Amino acid sequence: MNCFLKIYGERNTNTNYLSKIIRRNLNVQELPGTVPKRIDSIQSAFPGDEFLKDVYFMFNFTRNLGWKHAKVKERKEIESAKVYKENRIFFITITKNPYSWLLSLHKRPYHQTHLKNLSFSGFIESEWKTVRRENVGRNLNSPVDLWNVKNRSYQNLDGLDVIHLTTEEIFESPEAVVDKIQNRFSLDRVSEKFMDYNKSIKEKGKDSGYYRQYYLEEKWRSKLTCNAVDKINQSLDRSLMERFGYEML
């Protein structure tokens, strides 16, 4: 039986970086969580349109278990997928502090580019229009609800071979995270020496050291107003905050 890794995590949670360091250090193949380059290239010619990407994941869930940024489907749907029944699948989820995550999403709201022009306070009260491959099935009242829905869905994987990580944990010690994954899933190392990945995946001129300092020292706090924090707290799921070890501001 073959073994595969499946990573789930919202946008801006470090999924790309984790994939990079796993690939550099562990002998395990990852199930695709994004569309093939040819589809991405075609779709890019139609800004704001996500149709091809949605269709790809709609027809390929049984082979790849969906978009890496999706709401995780119910356990029975995962277990009935062809790739799950025929292989051993290891799961990893990544959760990020909601306050810093919302700041990141405001900076780059993906298919809803118009939201970038709003103030942060306006952004967190705006409707979030989901795409089909998110598996949410409806638009959400706000980006805060998006954080709640996605991270709540990770509990669907409990009882399977799963590790729940946080972005901050990855930044604190990527080597320790790789060791944790290796030991939990009994994987082989590529080499004895840990191989990091220091280049920024999305922003030139910024490396992993920059982001490590920014998030672990919580420098993002200076960008939050008391009014924005109050608005976030009105919708934030406190039980999820406790589950992932975050404190309400």
C-alpha positions as CSV (number, residue, x, y, z in Angstrom):
1,M,0.0,0.0,0.0
2,N,1.3,3.4,-1.0
3,C,1.4,6.3,1.5
4,F,0.5,9.9,0.7
5,L,0.3,13.2,2.6
6,K,-2.6,15.6,2.4
7,I,-2.2,19.1,3.7
8,Y,-5.2,21.4,4.5
9,G,-4.8,25.0,5.6
10,E,-6.5,28.3,4.7
11,R,-4.8,30.8,2.4
12,N,-1.8,32.6,4.2
13,T,-1.2,29.8,6.7
14,N,2.1,28.5,5.4
15,T,0.9,25.6,3.4
16,N,3.5,26.3,0.6
17,Y,6.4,26.6,3.1
18,L,5.4,23.4,4.9
19,S,5.2,21.5,1.6
20,K,8.7,22.8,0.6
21,I,10.4,21.6,3.8
22,I,8.6,18.3,3.8
23,R,9.7,17.6,0.3
24,R,13.3,18.5,1.2
25,N,13.4,16.4,4.3
26,L,11.0,13.4,4.1
27,N,10.3,10.6,1.7
28,V,6.6,11.0,1.2
29,Q,4.5,12.1,-1.8
30,E,1.9,14.8,-1.3
31,L,-1.6,14.7,-2.8
32,P,-2.1,17.7,-5.0
33,G,-3.9,20.6,-3.3
34,T,-3.8,23.1,-6.2
35,V,-4.8,22.9,-9.9
36,P,-2.3,21.8,-12.5
37,K,-0.3,24.7,-14.1
38,R,-2.1,24.4,-17.4
39,I,-5.5,25.1,-15.8
40,D,-4.1,27.9,-13.6
41,S,-2.6,29.5,-16.8
42,I,-5.9,29.3,-18.6
43,Q,-7.9,30.6,-15.6
44,S,-5.6,33.5,-15.1
45,A,-6.8,35.0,-18.4
46,F,-10.2,35.5,-16.7
47,P,-9.6,37.6,-13.6
48,G,-12.3,37.0,-10.9
49,D,-13.5,33.8,-12.6
50,E,-12.8,30.6,-10.7
51,F,-14.9,28.2,-12.8
52,L,-12.2,26.0,-14.2
53,K,-10.5,25.6,-10.8
54,D,-13.8,24.7,-9.2
55,V,-14.6,22.1,-11.9
56,Y,-11.2,20.5,-11.6
57,F,-11.6,19.8,-7.9
58,M,-15.3,18.8,-8.3
59,F,-14.3,16.0,-10.6
60,N,-11.0,15.0,-8.9
61,F,-11.9,14.9,-5.2
62,T,-11.8,11.1,-5.3
63,R,-8.2,11.3,-6.5
64,N,-6.8,14.1,-4.5
65,L,-9.2,14.9,-1.6
66,G,-9.8,18.4,-2.7
67,W,-8.4,21.9,-2.6
68,K,-5.9,22.4,0.1
69,H,-7.7,25.6,1.3
70,A,-11.1,23.9,1.4
71,K,-13.4,23.2,4.2
72,V,-12.6,19.6,5.0
73,K,-15.5,17.3,4.0
74,E,-17.2,14.9,6.4
75,R,-15.1,11.8,7.4
76,K,-17.4,9.4,5.5
77,E,-16.9,11.3,2.3
78,I,-13.1,11.2,2.7
79,E,-13.1,7.5,3.6
80,S,-15.2,6.7,0.5
81,A,-12.8,8.4,-1.9
82,K,-10.8,6.1,-4.2
83,V,-7.4,7.4,-3.2
84,Y,-8.2,6.9,0.5
85,K,-9.5,3.3,0.1
86,E,-6.5,2.2,-2.0
87,N,-3.7,3.9,-0.1
88,R,-2.7,5.0,3.4
89,I,-3.3,8.8,3.8
90,F,-1.6,11.0,6.4
91,F,-3.3,14.4,7.0
92,I,-1.9,17.7,8.2
93,T,-3.9,20.8,9.0
94,I,-2.5,24.3,9.6
95,T,-4.2,27.0,11.6
96,K,-3.1,30.5,12.0
97,N,-3.8,33.1,14.7
98,P,-7.1,34.7,13.4
99,Y,-6.0,38.2,14.1
100,S,-2.8,38.0,12.0
101,W,-4.5,35.8,9.4
102,L,-7.2,38.4,8.8
103,L,-4.6,41.1,8.3
104,S,-2.9,38.9,5.7
105,L,-6.2,38.1,3.9
106,H,-7.1,41.8,3.8
107,K,-3.7,42.5,2.2
108,R,-4.4,39.8,-0.4
109,P,-8.1,38.9,-0.7
110,Y,-7.6,36.7,-3.7
111,H,-10.7,36.4,-5.9
112,Q,-12.3,39.4,-4.1
113,T,-9.8,42.0,-5.1
114,H,-12.2,44.9,-4.3
115,L,-12.0,44.1,-0.6
116,K,-8.4,45.2,-0.6
117,N,-9.6,48.8,-1.1
118,L,-11.7,48.8,2.1
119,S,-10.3,49.7,5.5
120,F,-9.5,46.8,7.7
121,S,-12.5,47.4,9.9
122,G,-14.7,47.5,6.8
123,F,-13.1,44.4,5.4
124,I,-13.8,42.2,8.5
125,E,-17.5,43.2,8.3
126,S,-17.8,42.4,4.6
127,E,-19.5,39.4,3.1
128,W,-17.1,36.7,2.0
129,K,-18.2,35.2,-1.3
130,T,-17.0,31.6,-1.3
131,V,-15.9,29.7,-4.4
132,R,-17.3,26.2,-5.1
133,R,-14.2,24.3,-4.3
134,E,-14.2,25.7,-0.7
135,N,-17.1,23.2,0.0
136,V,-18.9,25.8,2.1
137,G,-21.9,25.9,-0.1
138,R,-22.9,29.5,0.7
139,N,-21.5,33.0,1.1
140,L,-20.3,33.9,4.6
141,N,-21.1,36.9,6.7
142,S,-17.5,37.9,7.1
143,P,-13.9,36.7,6.8
144,V,-14.1,35.9,10.5
145,D,-16.7,33.4,9.7
146,L,-14.4,31.9,7.1
147,W,-11.8,31.3,9.7
148,N,-14.3,29.7,12.0
149,V,-15.8,27.4,9.3
150,K,-12.5,26.2,7.9
151,N,-10.8,25.5,11.2
152,R,-13.8,23.9,12.7
153,S,-13.9,21.4,9.8
154,Y,-10.4,20.1,10.7
155,Q,-12.1,18.2,13.5
156,N,-13.6,16.0,10.8
157,L,-10.2,14.3,10.5
158,D,-9.9,13.4,14.2
159,G,-9.5,9.7,14.5
160,L,-7.6,9.4,11.3
161,D,-3.8,9.7,10.8
162,V,-3.7,13.5,11.4
163,I,-1.5,16.2,12.9
164,H,-3.0,19.6,13.6
165,L,-0.3,22.3,13.4
166,T,-0.3,26.0,13.8
167,T,1.6,28.5,11.6
168,E,3.3,29.8,14.7
169,E,4.5,26.3,15.6
170,I,6.0,25.9,12.1
171,F,7.9,29.3,12.4
172,E,9.1,28.5,15.9
173,S,10.9,25.4,14.9
174,P,10.5,24.0,11.4
175,E,13.0,21.3,12.1
176,A,11.0,20.1,15.2
177,V,7.8,20.1,13.0
178,V,9.5,17.9,10.4
179,D,10.7,15.6,13.2
180,K,7.1,15.5,14.6
181,I,5.7,14.5,11.2
182,Q,8.4,11.9,10.6
183,N,7.9,10.2,14.0
184,R,4.1,10.4,13.9
185,F,3.8,8.8,10.5
186,S,7.0,6.7,10.6
187,L,8.5,8.3,7.5
188,D,12.1,8.0,6.2
189,R,14.4,11.1,6.0
190,V,15.9,12.3,2.8
191,S,19.2,13.0,4.7
192,E,20.3,13.3,8.3
193,K,20.7,17.1,8.0
194,F,17.6,19.3,8.2
195,M,17.1,21.3,5.0
196,D,15.2,24.6,5.4
197,Y,13.7,26.8,2.7
198,N,14.5,30.4,3.3
199,K,13.0,32.2,0.3
200,S,9.6,33.8,0.5
201,I,7.0,32.0,-1.5
202,K,5.0,35.1,-2.3
203,E,7.0,38.2,-1.5
204,K,10.4,39.0,-3.0
205,G,13.0,40.3,-0.5
206,K,11.4,38.6,2.5
207,D,12.7,35.3,3.7
208,S,11.5,32.8,6.4
209,G,13.6,34.7,9.0
210,Y,11.6,37.9,8.3
211,Y,8.2,36.1,8.7
212,R,9.4,34.1,11.7
213,Q,10.3,37.4,13.5
214,Y,7.1,39.1,12.4
215,Y,4.8,36.4,13.6
216,L,6.5,35.1,16.7
217,E,7.1,38.6,18.1
218,E,3.5,39.4,17.0
219,K,4.6,42.6,15.3
220,W,1.2,42.5,13.4
221,R,-0.5,43.7,16.6
222,S,0.5,47.3,15.8
223,K,-1.8,47.2,12.8
224,L,-4.9,46.4,14.8
225,T,-7.2,49.0,16.3
226,C,-9.4,48.4,19.4
227,N,-12.4,48.9,17.2
228,A,-11.2,46.2,14.8
229,V,-10.5,43.8,17.6
230,D,-13.9,44.3,19.1
231,K,-15.5,43.5,15.7
232,I,-13.5,40.4,15.3
233,N,-14.2,39.1,18.8
234,Q,-18.0,39.5,18.2
235,S,-17.8,36.6,15.6
236,L,-14.8,34.6,16.6
237,D,-15.4,31.1,17.8
238,R,-13.9,31.0,21.3
239,S,-13.9,27.2,21.5
240,L,-11.7,27.1,18.4
241,M,-9.4,29.7,19.9
242,E,-9.0,27.5,23.0
243,R,-8.5,24.3,20.9
244,F,-5.6,25.8,19.0
245,G,-4.0,27.6,22.0
246,Y,-4.8,31.2,21.0
247,E,-5.9,34.0,23.4
248,M,-8.6,36.5,22.7
249,L,-7.3,40.0,22.4
